[in-house]
Amino acid sequence: MTHRDALARKMVTLPHGSGGASSRELTELVFKAGFKDRLLFDEEDGGRFASRQEGMAVSTDSYIIEPIFFEGGDIGKLSICGSANDCTVSGAAPKYFTLGFIIEEGFLIQDLKTIVDSIYTELKKLDAYILSADTKVVPRFSKLDKQRSQIFINSTCMGEIIRPNLSAKNLEVGNKIILTSDIGRHGATIFVAQNDLQIDSTLKSDCFSLWLLLEDLLKSDLQIHALRDATRGGIASALNEWATSSKVSIELNEASIKIESEVLGICEILGLEPFVLANEGACLISVSAKDATKTLELLNSSPYGKKAHMVGEVVPSKSRDAVILQNSFGSKRYLEYPQGEILPRIC
């Protein structure tokens, strides 16, 4: 089968990764056509950029999610939101990306176009651009696997720092903890998809570019000490990292943490707490007590921040630096780091 025959059948083949005419054809047909005005390196080996700011933040991640299409997003949207969010919570405006695609032969061209369209949509929302990109086509990893060919994406985001000095080490006793959304939707959605659960559900991933919500907060004079997107390991991991880094404890009011009923149902099936499930659009904020109310009002005034709410505060450590969960009955327990494998390939 020639590469043109394969294109007619709408599949990626090994010659598409050869660097020759087939590669050129795939680039023109899918990537250049799909990314349009977001490419800064067209016909060049690398893109050039200049920053008006004194500092830049950089974050890189690789996305191997299974399934690649899920309710609320796909691997393309996730690759942009995930890396952009890491830059955003570092106090930077996400501006530039590099992308690396590893594609198994046999991957459908139409699926690839859908992924590229998702990436383009998120880049437009962020007013961000692609500085450099690469594509590799590889043989099927398992010749016996009859399922869909796979795609993996590495994305690196570079952002201009507009709020320096945010750090996991900056929490102070008395700080209030704000959560920008409900939790667990991404992890629960992926669990349902991976296990092909035949349930009637409206559950969707919260995959979302946090910059759209946090830009005004980062540009404000409110005393924000730390930001963290609660991805793998959920808020349990993020808050424990904060407590350990800042040598403090964090007390949470369990009843105040927003969790959708469908997520709670999935957690019953899993035998897990929703606090350990991954999120792709939920952010934790540590803010001074005097600015906590103003911060919450600013978030709630955004169409993306209606679910933002206060969930706890920073307290002195006693026997250990820990996250402490207080339930509605007044009893307390430690919210520990997640142990072992929670869900495979959630990002």
C-alpha positions in Angstrom: 0.0 0.0 0.0 1.5 3.4 -1.0 1.2 6.4 1.3 -1.4 7.9 -1.0 -3.5 4.8 -0.8 -3.2 5.0 3.0 -4.3 8.6 2.9 -7.2 7.7 0.8 -8.1 5.1 3.5 -7.5 7.8 6.1 -4.7 6.1 8.1 -1.3 7.1 9.3 1.5 4.8 8.0 5.2 4.4 8.7 6.3 6.5 5.7 4.5 9.4 7.2 7.3 9.5 9.8 10.1 9.1 7.2 10.9 12.8 6.7 10.2 12.5 3.0 7.3 13.2 0.7 4.8 11.3 2.9 5.8 13.3 6.0 5.4 16.5 4.0 1.9 15.4 2.9 0.8 14.6 6.4 2.2 17.9 7.7 0.3 19.9 5.0 -2.9 17.9 5.2 -3.3 17.8 9.0 -0.9 20.0 11.0 -0.5 23.1 8.9 -4.1 23.1 7.8 -5.3 22.6 11.4 -3.0 24.9 13.3 -3.4 27.8 10.8 -2.3 31.1 12.4 -0.9 29.5 15.5 2.4 28.3 13.9 5.5 30.5 14.5 7.9 28.1 12.8 6.4 27.5 9.4 9.0 26.1 7.0 11.7 26.6 9.7 13.4 24.2 12.1 12.5 26.4 15.1 10.5 29.3 16.2 11.8 32.6 17.6 10.1 34.6 20.3 10.9 37.6 22.5 9.5 38.2 26.0 8.5 41.6 27.3 8.7 40.2 30.8 11.7 39.8 33.1 11.1 36.1 33.6 9.6 33.0 32.0 8.0 29.9 33.4 8.3 26.6 31.6 6.4 23.3 32.1 6.5 20.1 30.1 4.4 17.0 30.3 3.6 13.9 28.3 0.0 12.7 27.7 -0.8 9.0 27.2 -4.4 9.0 28.3 -6.6 6.1 27.5 -9.2 6.5 26.0 -7.9 9.4 23.8 -11.5 10.7 23.4 -13.6 11.2 26.5 -16.6 13.2 27.7 -15.4 16.8 28.0 -12.3 16.6 25.9 -9.6 14.5 24.2 -5.9 14.1 24.3 -5.3 17.2 22.3 -7.3 19.5 24.6 -5.7 17.9 27.6 -2.2 18.4 26.3 -2.7 22.1 26.0 -4.8 22.6 29.2 -2.5 20.5 31.3 0.8 22.2 30.4 -0.8 25.7 30.3 -2.3 25.1 33.8 1.1 24.3 35.2 2.4 27.6 33.9 -0.6 29.5 35.1 -0.3 28.3 38.7 3.4 29.3 38.5 2.2 32.8 38.1 2.7 33.0 34.3 0.6 33.8 31.3 0.8 30.8 28.9 2.1 32.1 25.6 4.2 29.5 23.7 4.1 25.8 23.2 6.2 23.0 21.7 4.5 19.8 20.7 5.7 16.3 20.0 3.4 13.7 18.5 4.2 9.9 18.6 1.7 8.1 16.5 1.2 4.4 15.9 0.8 3.3 12.3 -2.9 2.8 11.4 -4.1 5.8 13.4 -7.1 7.3 11.7 -6.4 10.6 9.9 -9.8 11.9 10.9 -9.1 11.3 14.5 -5.8 13.1 14.2 -7.6 16.1 12.6 -10.1 16.1 15.5 -7.2 16.2 18.0 -5.5 19.0 16.0 -8.7 21.0 16.0 -9.0 20.6 19.8 -5.4 21.9 20.2 -6.1 24.8 17.9 -9.3 25.8 19.9 -7.4 25.9 23.2 -4.6 27.9 21.7 -7.0 30.5 20.4 -8.6 30.8 23.8 -5.2 31.4 25.4 -3.9 33.6 22.5 -1.0 31.2 22.5 1.3 29.9 19.7 3.3 26.9 18.7 7.0 27.5 18.5 8.1 24.1 17.4 6.6 20.7 16.8 7.6 17.2 15.8 5.9 14.0 14.6 7.2 10.4 14.9 5.3 7.5 13.4 6.1 4.1 15.0 5.0 0.5 14.4 2.1 -0.9 16.4 3.5 -1.7 19.9 1.4 -4.9 20.0 0.6 -6.8 16.8 -2.0 -8.7 18.7 -3.9 -5.7 20.0 -7.0 -5.2 17.8 -8.0 -1.9 19.5 -7.4 1.6 18.1 -3.9 2.6 17.3 -2.5 4.9 19.9 -1.2 8.5 20.0 1.0 10.2 22.6 1.6 13.9 22.9 4.4 15.8 24.7 3.7 19.5 25.2 5.9 22.1 26.7 4.4 25.5 27.7 6.3 28.7 28.2 4.7 31.6 30.0 5.5 35.2 30.8 5.6 35.6 34.6 3.2 38.2 35.8 3.0 37.1 39.5 6.4 36.2 40.8 7.1 34.4 44.1 4.2 32.0 44.2 5.5 28.9 45.8 4.4 25.7 47.7 6.8 26.9 50.4 4.9 30.2 51.0 1.9 29.0 53.0 1.5 30.8 56.3 -0.6 30.0 59.4 -3.9 31.8 59.0 -4.0 31.5 55.2 -7.4 30.5 53.8 -7.7 27.7 51.2 -10.0 28.2 48.2 -11.0 25.6 45.7 -12.1 26.9 42.3 -14.4 24.1 41.4 -15.9 20.8 42.4 -13.5 17.8 42.4 -13.0 14.4 40.9 -14.8 14.8 37.6 -11.9 14.0 35.4 -10.8 10.9 37.2 -14.4 9.6 37.5 -15.1 10.3 33.8 -12.0 8.4 32.7 -12.8 5.4 35.0 -16.2 5.1 33.4 -14.7 5.2 29.9 -11.9 2.8 30.6 -14.2 0.2 32.1 -17.1 0.7 29.6 -19.6 1.0 32.4 -23.1 0.9 31.1 -24.5 3.6 33.2 -26.8 6.6 32.4 -24.5 9.5 33.2 -24.0 13.2 32.3 -20.5 13.1 33.9 -17.9 15.1 31.9 -14.2 15.8 32.6 -13.5 19.3 34.0 -10.6 19.7 31.5 -10.2 23.5 31.3 -7.6 26.2 30.8 -7.3 27.8 34.2 -5.8 31.0 32.8 -9.3 32.0 31.6 -10.3 32.1 35.3 -7.1 33.2 37.0 -5.8 36.0 34.8 -7.5 38.8 36.8 -6.5 37.2 40.1 -2.8 37.0 39.0 -2.9 40.6 37.9 -4.5 41.8 41.1 -2.8 43.1 44.3 -4.4 40.4 46.5 -2.0 38.5 48.7 -1.9 35.1 47.0 0.8 32.9 48.5 0.4 29.7 46.4 -1.6 28.2 43.5 -1.8 24.5 42.5 -3.8 22.6 40.0 -5.0 19.4 41.6 -4.2 16.8 38.8 -2.9 13.3 39.5 -3.6 12.4 43.1 -6.3 15.1 43.4 -6.5 17.6 46.2 -5.1 15.0 48.6 -1.7 15.0 46.9 -1.6 18.8 46.2 -2.5 19.8 49.8 0.0 17.3 51.3 2.7 18.7 49.1 1.9 22.2 50.4 1.9 21.1 54.0 5.2 19.3 53.7 6.9 22.1 51.7 5.7 24.9 54.0 6.0 22.9 57.2 2.4 23.6 58.3 -0.8 21.7 58.6 -4.0 22.3 56.6 -7.5 21.8 58.1 -10.3 21.1 55.7 -14.0 21.3 56.2 -15.2 18.1 54.5 -18.8 19.3 54.1 -17.8 22.4 52.2 -15.9 20.6 49.5 -18.1 20.4 46.4 -18.5 16.9 44.8 -21.0 15.9 42.2 -23.3 13.0 43.2 -22.2 11.0 40.2 -18.5 11.3 41.3 -19.5 10.0 44.7 -21.2 7.1 43.1 -18.1 6.2 41.0 -16.0 6.4 44.2 -18.3 3.9 45.8 -17.6 1.6 42.9 -13.9 2.2 43.1 -13.7 2.1 46.9 -11.8 5.4 46.7 -12.2 8.9 48.2 -13.0 11.7 45.7 -10.1 13.7 47.2 -7.6 11.5 45.4 -9.2 11.6 42.0 -7.6 13.6 39.3 -8.9 17.0 38.2 -7.9 18.9 35.0 -9.7 22.2 35.7 -9.7 22.6 39.5 -7.2 24.9 41.3 -6.3 25.3 45.0 -5.4 28.8 46.2 -3.7 29.8 49.4 -4.5 33.4 50.2 -4.0 35.7 53.2 -7.0 35.8 55.6 -7.6 39.5 55.0 -7.9 39.0 51.2 -9.8 35.7 51.2 -13.3 37.2 50.8 -12.2 39.6 48.0 -10.4 36.7 46.2 -13.6 34.6 46.4 -15.7 37.5 45.1 -13.3 38.0 42.2 -13.4 34.4 41.2 -17.2 34.1 41.6 -17.6 37.2 39.3 -16.1 35.2 36.4 -18.3 33.0 34.3 -15.7 30.3 34.9 -15.6 30.7 38.7 -19.1 30.3 39.9 -18.2 27.1 41.8 -15.2 28.6 43.7 -15.5 28.2 47.4 -13.6 28.2 50.7 -12.6 24.8 52.0 -10.1 25.3 54.8 -7.2 27.1 56.4 -3.6 26.8 57.3 -2.9 25.9 61.0 0.3 25.2 63.0 1.7 21.7 62.8 1.6 19.6 66.0 3.0 16.1 65.7 3.5 16.3 61.9 2.9 18.4 58.9 -0.4 17.1 57.7 -3.7 17.6 56.0 -6.6 17.2 58.4 -10.2 16.5 57.3 -13.0 17.5 59.7 -16.3 16.0 59.0 -19.8 17.3 59.8 -19.9 15.3 63.1 -16.9 17.2 64.4 -14.4 14.4 64.3 -11.0 14.7 62.5 -8.8 12.4 60.5 -5.7 12.7 58.4 -6.1 13.0 54.6 -3.1 11.1 53.5 -1.1 11.0 50.2 -2.8 8.5 47.8 -1.1 5.1 47.9 -0.4 2.8 44.9 -1.9 3.1 41.5 -5.2 4.9 41.5 -6.3 4.9 37.9 -4.2 4.0 34.9 -3.4 6.6 32.2 -5.7 9.4 33.3 -3.5 12.1 31.6 
